[in-house]
């Protein structure tokens, strides 16, 4: 595979590694879909992780304004799944620092571990493995800005937007593939439900990389 694989090659890698599955999935924000992506499963393989993060680093470096200041920019992971993405990028981009936000429970505010907070004025690329609802990325961005730091861009392995996905305005968001599954905003409109296909719940029990029924899957 080339250092800059195509979206089709990324999709094949995700599917072959179990990171992309077809079926009937129900997210805790009510969204139903025929496809679920979990890049963390693909990144269990060191070779896959290297392919994905090197390719993502090249997407970032293609941005001329970012490329000239990367040594002064820090990388922050919004979730535990984003950590592997953050460190994979750091091997190529040589950022100023790499650190992460923590959210131990659905009702617990996201925070930085003591002594790892961003500096005022620090420039940051915020990363994760997936952009779906955008809730955790939005919370991490707001947390960073509370310290007076600035998020210059976001980067994810895969994007799987839906009608309920948070929008980030003009902020650059880099991804290797944007998936376009069939999406239904609720159970009543879901063709898979009407066909009697059993749904697999995603994000209904709290994990550090998902939001429970109080919010929505990441």
N, C-alpha and C positions, 0 to 999 in steps of 0.2 A: 504494500500500500504506500502511496506517495506521502511525503511530509505534509502536503495539503490535500487530504482526501476530499472527495466530493460528498455532497449530502447523501447520495445513494450509497456510497461506501460506508459512511458513518452509520446509516440505518441498518445496513447488512451486519456490521460489526455488533451493533447493539442487539439485534435480533439473534444472531448466532451465539452470543454470550448470555442470553436470557434476560438482558436488560430491556428488551422491548417485546411485549406480549400482546397477542390479540385475544379478545374475549368480550366480557361484559363487566365493566368496572363502575362502581358507584363511589364518588368522593363525598366527603362529609359536608361539603357545601351544597350538595344536592345534584351536582353535575354527574351525568352518566355518559360513558364513552365506550367505544369498541376497542380501545387501545390504551395500554398503560406502559409508560417508560420509567425505568429506574436505572440511571447510568451507574450508580454505585455497584450494581451487579456486574456490569461490564468491566469496571475498574478493579475487580478482584484479581484480574490478570495484570501483572506488571507490564507486559507487552501492550495490552490494550490501553492501560493507563498512560503509557508513554505516547502512544499514537494520538490519543485524544487530547492530552494536555499540550503536546508539541503543536498539534494542528491549531488548537485554540490560541496558543501564544502567537502564532503567525497571523491569526485574525487581528489580534490586538496590535501587533507591531506594524500592521498595514495602515494603522491610523497615524499619520505623520506627526500630529501634535503630541500624541502619547509616546511615540517611539523616541523622541528627543529628550524626554524627561523620565524615562522608566527607572533609572537608578535612584531617583528622588521620590518615587512613588512606592507606597506600601500596598500589600495585598491582604485583604481581610476576607475570611470565610464566614458566610452567614449561618452555616449549619455544620454539624459534624461531617456530613457527606461532602460538604464543600472543602474540607481540609485537604483531601487528597488532590483535589483540583488546584487548590492554592499552592501546595508544595510542588506539584508537577509543573505549574507555571513558573515558580520561582527558580527552578533549575535552568530555565531558558532566559527568563527576563531579568534575573538578578535584581530584584526590587530592594528598596531600602529595608523593609521589614515584612514579616509575615506573621499575622496573628488572627484571632477568631473571636466571634461572639458566642455566648452560651445561653441556652434557654432550657432549664431543667424540667419545666412543666408548662402545660397549656396556659395556665393562669398566672405564670411567673414572668415578670418583665424580662426581656432580653438584656444581658449585661456583659461587660468585659471582666475578665478575671483581674484582680488587683495587680497593679503595676503594668498591665498590658493595654491600658487605654490609649487611644490615639492622641497625638499632640495637637494643639490648636494650630490650624493652618495646614495640617498634614494632608497630602494628596493621596487618594485611595482608589484602588480598583476593587470592587466588591464582587465576590465570586460565590458560586454554588454549583451543584451538579445539574439542577433542573429549574426552569422557570415555568410554573404552572399557575397557581393562584397569585403568586407574587407577594403573599402576606409576610413571609419571614424575610424576604429581601427588603420589603418596605420597612419592616420593623428595624432591621439592621441598619438601613440607610438613615433612618431617623435617629437611631442611637449614636451613630458616627457623627451626625451633624450636631447633636447635643454637646459634643466636646469641641465644637468649632472646627472640625475637620471637613474635608470636601470629597465627596464621591465623584470621581471623574467619569467612571464607566462601570458597567456590570458585565460579567462574563459567565456563561454557563455552558455545559456540554450540550444540553438539548433544551429546546423551548417547545412547550405543549400548551399554547394559550387557549383560552376558552372565553365565552362571553362575560365571565365574572373575573377575569384576570385584571389585576391592578395595572394601570398604565403609568409609565414613568416619564411622560413628556418627551423632551428632546434628549434625555440622557442616553448616550450610546449603550446598546446592549449587544454583546457579541455572543453568538452561539454557533455550534457546528451544524446543527440541523434544526429546522422548525417543522415539527410533526403536525399533520392535519387530519386527525382521526374524526370519525363521526361523533358529534357532541350533542347532547340533549340537556337542556337546562334543568329538568326535573324528571321524576318518575313518570308522570302523566304523559309527557311528550316523548318518552323513550320507546323507540321501535323494538328494542331488544326485550324490554319488559313486556310489551304487548305480545311478543313472540314466545314468551315464557322462558327465555334464556336466564338461568340463575346469575345473579350479580355478585361479584367479589368486592366486598367493602374495602376501601383504601382510606386510611387516615382517620378511622373511627375510634381507634385507641391511641392514646398519646405516645408519640415517639419524639425524640429531639428534632427530627427533620420533617415532622408533620404537625398539623393543627387538628384538634379533635372537633367534635360537633359544635363546640363553642365558636369555631372559626371555619377553617377550610383546609384541605390538603395543600401542602406547599406547592 
